[in-house]
Amino acid sequence: KAGVTQTPRYLIKTRGQQVTLSCSPISGHRSVSWYQQTPGQGLQFLFEYFSETQRNKGNFPGRFSGRQFSNSRSEMNVSTLELGDSALYLCASSLGQNNGYTFGSGTRLTVV
Amino acid sequence: GQNIDQPTEMTATEGAIVQINCTYQTSGFNGLFWYQQHAGEAPTFLSYNVLDGLEEKGRFSSFLSRSKGYSYLLLKELQMKDSASYLCAYDRGSTLGRLYFGRGTQLTVWP
């Protein structure tokens, strides 16, 4: 079966712009989590959605937001981009239980 | 990561055995994951330990001690392709859908 698909793979934006990233989970998976990965901080949790509801949110500013659609696909949006937002953004899907998280290949965002 | 520690770097030679340790402090602990991540790629699932003890999967084994807040990943018969970052992470019953990651251990396997 198809894995977790993230688009686009690479993105270059300038400071002040906004960006939307997309994640299509494995078919049947209802939970989608988002993480930011940087060399200095490692993997940091952004938020998690289950059945179109945000269940958990990490310690990121309000510029970071997300949503989930009825088909479980999820998007995350970052507004007013800053240089420090440059990172690999990963999403992971699961059946909604406390195990079995499968990651996508990520979106590499560069802010210049 | 939040209260979860692992060494930053390790090196080993082909054919050897290496043990990557991970310690954590948390309440409401559910289980401990290990992921492998090659540069520029997605983390891939290696193991998930809920109960104390050793679980073996081919060349890879993972151990958990809940009372000590300690886990390790054991890699046997190392191959060059095992050069990667190894991430430990735990989940908690109170925060569904969220993993708490260590910063990863970069393993380099030399010929």
Interface residues (C-beta under 8 A of the other chain):
Chain A: V4 S31 S33 Y35 Q41 G42 L43 Q44 F45 E48 Y49 F50 R55 N56 G58 L90 A92 S94 G96 N98 N99 G100 Y101 T102 F103 G104 S105 G106
Chain B: G1 N30 G31 F33 Y35 E41 A42 P43 T44 F45 Y48 V50 L87 A89 D91 G93 T95 L96 G97 R98 L99 Y100 F101 G102 R103 G104
